[in-house]
Amino acid sequence: MTVRQVRFDAFGPPHEVVRVVAAERAVVAADAVRARILAAPIHPADLNTIEGKYPILRSPPAVAGIEAVGMIDETGPEAPTALRDRRVLFVNRLGLWATEHVAPAASVYAIPDDVPLHQAAMLKTNPASAWRLLHDFVPLEPGDWVIQNAANSAVGLSIVQIARARGVRTINIVRRPDVMDDLRRLGADITLLDDDNVVNEVQRVTGVRGCALAINAVGGRSSLRLALALRRGGVMVTIGAMAREPAQLPVSRLVFGDVAARGFWIYRWYETAPRADVEAMFGELVRLVRSGELALPVEAEYALDDACIALAHAARERRRGKILLLGE
């Protein structure tokens, strides 16, 4: 019996270099599980990996895919039998675009069946990043302000919803006016275009308080605006560089404003986090999904065999949701 995998044999434009191939089934080790893949989102990191532009490179040929939800069909003799027939997320982040995946049992986390499939498939990366950003850097209190750029990204949308559930207010910076209503419907308190009016608007909205936390996914002048919006002792956390320019943090804010700059990557967190902490986070995210307080939009879904078409769609600008690959 063979499995189908989305593989790239060389770096290049994703929709041109990937192909769906047949491969021999992997052997399930004693402490491992075999899962049938149900759904997998396409992330910018997936595109960058296939292009050869991601900081953590895989040498082709390689199977693509950093996130998926699957159903356990087989467990090794040393793996917990309770995992069988359970939906799971995979914390290992490579090779998940396939009809099935074999992984160590210690690297999977069970997700309740009543979580909608599409939301379960997207839980590990963007909502988890948002959760950690809102919990690990500043002791946020209800009524505090958080500012972020690229607010219409999947992380940004997750931040808006999780912050709202905590009573934390958000200022959301975007480059496109057409996405502002989407953010407001999700609970964004303030939405602003990414221009030189941002700092004045933040001061007008927050008064002398300023923002406790800034989340920077863009860099360049956009990150400078976030830095200037921070209150004394605030923290700017950088998670990306969409502008492909360095983050900017004025010396005056460092010295006189006592602000700090940090970086964050969710997969580095997974490498060292105790299992209990990961389970607790997923438990809270599941609770928010169940209650309707957290949901990410999906623009389209494709069969695994149509991965090339799905990747071309994922590379389009002005999307309004994730592109998903569906298993069998």
Secondary structure, DSSP 8 states (H G I E B T S, - for coil): -EEEEEEESSSS-HHHHEEEEEEE-----TTEEEEEEEEEE--HHHHHHHHT-SSS---SSEE--S--EEEEEEE-TTS-GGGTT-EEEESS-S---BSEEEEEGGGEEEE-TTS-HHHHHTTTTHHHHHHHHHHSSS---TT-EEEESSTTSHHHHHHHHHHHHHT-EEEEEES-GGGHHHHHHHT-SEEEESSTTHHHHHHHHHTTS-EEEEEESS-HHHHHHHHHTEEEEEEEEE---TTSS-B---HHHHHTS--EEEE--HHHHHHHS-HHHHHHHHHHHHHHHHHTS----EEEEEEGGGHHHHHHHHT-SS--SEEEEE--
